[in-house]
Each structure stands twice: as structure tokens, then as C-alpha cells.
């Protein structure tokens, strides 16, 4: 399908699976092989979208990836494919109408595909949506988290409180009257490599 039509995903990279470790051939569905692909596609997405790492993390654009089935791999297929999608709710993808290549290098692209939500991160109904669709609250900055082990929700909140308050205060009409929120990774997101939190503020 041509990327000028309506679509929900765009392929931005393909590659060959490296499934040989210490001279041993691993199956395509092995944890080691899948982890390699899971690192490769997000790493390549940044180059495709453009923009800074923070701008990428403040967008709803995400990498998804595909590998051959076990039967296809046994017949010699050794490819992986990286697609980009736009999250538009808890179980929906946004409809794309053009290529996303370089989209985060422009103010319009960053505004359209920025991450917004209908409520604050502590409220019921909080879901990620493109800012073109919903802009009651917006993700405004990110804070890097350090360490190898998951720090826990309380520690994440403690780390993010001051920088998130500062970010919301700078955007508020009245620096003495403002709202803020933060969203940190849960344990599974941490294990998947998400080592940062997002600061939120009303628009």
C-alpha cells in the first residue's frame, strides 16, 4: 500500500536476524533473538522520525516489529521488519495519511503527533492520544531514570516531582496556580527498556 493512502502502519526498516550465539543457532522465537530485534527497531525509529530523543518520547509514535514464523524460519527466512504506528487510545491506532519520515523535524509534525490525553495521569480515563485529537493534558517533558533495578512507583514519583512541577509552572499563566502530573514506567515497561518518566500539564 502506498503511504499516501489511509493506513495505520508504515514500514521504515528491514534487516536480517542474527541468531547465532557462541556458534549455536537459536530459533527465531528465542528470547535472545527477539530481544535483539526489540532493540534494533526502536533504535532505528529515531533516525526515521527525526527530532531529539525527548521529542520522540513525547510523541505517540512507536515502533512495532515482526519476524518469520518458526516454519518460515526453518525454510530459510531470516528477516525482521520494523513498522511505525501512532497510539490513539488504549486499544486503537491512529489513521495515517502520509509518510511519517522526518515528521518530528517540523513544528507541525511535533504538534500533530505529540502525546496528549483527555485527563491527567492520575485520573480515570487517562490514555495516550495524538494532540491533533485530544489536548486537555499534554506530555511536556521527560526525566531520565537511572539504575539497573526497577526503583518502584514511590521512588519514581519522588524523582519526578520537582522537575515536573517546574515544567508545569513554566507553562502556566499563573506560576502560583497550576496543575501537574507525572507518568512513570511500571515494572514491565522498565524491563522492556523504558527508563524515563513523562511530566504532564493541562493545555
Secondary structure, 3 states (H helix, E strand, C coil): CCCCCCECCEEEEEEECCCEECCEECCCCCHHHHHHHHHHHHHHHHHHHCCCHHHHHCECEEEEEEECCHHHHHCCCCEEEEEEEEECCCCCECCECCCCCCHHHCHHHHHHCEEEECCCCCCCCCCCEECCCCCCEEEEEEEECCCCCCCCHHHHHHHHHHHHHHHHHHHCCECCECCCEEECCCHHHHHCCCCEEEEEEEC
